[in-house]
Amino acid sequence: MRSGTSPAMKWPLTMLFNNLFKRKHDTSPEQSVEDIRSQRPRAGEIRRRGLNETLFLSPLPVFTGQVQMGRRNFSQMNDTFLELGGSNVGTVDVAKRLAFGVLLMLCTAFVVPLLISLKFVFFSSSGIERQFFNTLGDITSVFALGSLLSIIPLGGYVYGMLRNVRIAARSYPVRFNRQRREVCYVNDETQRVLIVPWENVVAWVANSQGVSSYGALRDYTFGMGLEDEEQDTVQFLLLAQPSDAHALGMWTAIRNYMEEGEWVDTPSPWIKLLGLTLSEDELKPYEGLHTFDIERRSARFMGGLDSGAVGLTRAERERFGYSKPNRWPLRLWYLRRILTFWKLPYIFAEWSHRKGRPEMPEQVKAWSRPIPPEQWAKPSAALKKANAVMKDAMGKKGMTFVQACKAAGLHR
């Protein structure tokens, strides 16, 4: 059968700017992963090509035994579907870096000349008369002119921020419907809807090695292939990851949601251990103006300012076992916010969220609505059998994922 190809899809997750000044281009599947149609992969299979190695995690989404992670990559999660992509988490940090860069430019242009002028005036050798304002004007003109050069990298940074917002506003997230056990992909350009069975999704972790002047480099990618039988093509989704653990953790999060109904770190286990109750703002899956208040509450919590000891004397605090309140975490928090222009990063994050993404087609909206429990799709018998073998092999016999897949008869 002829193997179809489609553009590799790169998500602007967490607003990273590693693709700054790079135009979106088509990448053939052969450059990223083996032909998954003519050479059908199996879970646990490893394929090597040169310095590239690919571990397939599905089709047949079996138990992985890995720790789930990747909460920042999921924009929405409920009892019906999980969305991969479309989140603006990380936008505040990106805007803070820009604010710090602007602050550094202003300090170079005005603060540094002021300090140098004061030094010349008060610490110059005897007999040398220096006028403060004349000296300040001369030095400021030099430093201000030099600081103008920083507008070039800052302008490129701003371009990258706006470009990622624009890309996010045109990019559809991928939805995983656990009730129907299906995956929905919407083409960004044609708005064509592709819905494939969950158990047919091909997922993999790829790592590639290279050598540069700085030494050996290793790149990790989490990928998925969605077969379009109607057009005889495959839609490839490729997401760069910091490590293979992150890639495996992302797939485990998706797999655990679809198979077990587990939500990805929502709420965080630490929240439960601390006995805290999250507010409505803290449960929002995006960053915005509410993030400012959340961070301030966190700073107060770190200093013990909102504990149950409010109003108690020092002796009473010691008697009941409360630690001494410390205002320095809150003071440092305020100082950092002043240096990054207060709420401006959060305003930008709120704007990027409202700029949003394209509205889902009506077909996807209807597909995403909950259905009665008696109509929920069930796992296949092959998947149930493979999961039982995998859990036994990895839990009781200590096998690795690859060895357990082999024991389950998923690959040779």
MOFEN-V911653 format. One record per helix or strand of 2 or more residues. SS is the DSSP state (a for helix, b for strand). FROM is the first residue (numbers start at 0). TO is the last residue. If there is no record, write none. Layout:
ss from to
SS FROM TO
SS FROM TO
This chain:
ss from to
a 12 14
a 28 30
b 45 48
b 51 55
a 70 72
b 73 76
b 80 84
a 90 122
a 131 146
a 149 169
b 173 176
b 181 185
b 192 196
a 197 199
b 201 211
b 214 227
b 232 240
a 243 259
a 268 272
a 288 301
a 313 319
a 327 338
a 343 354
a 361 367
a 372 374
a 380 394
a 400 406
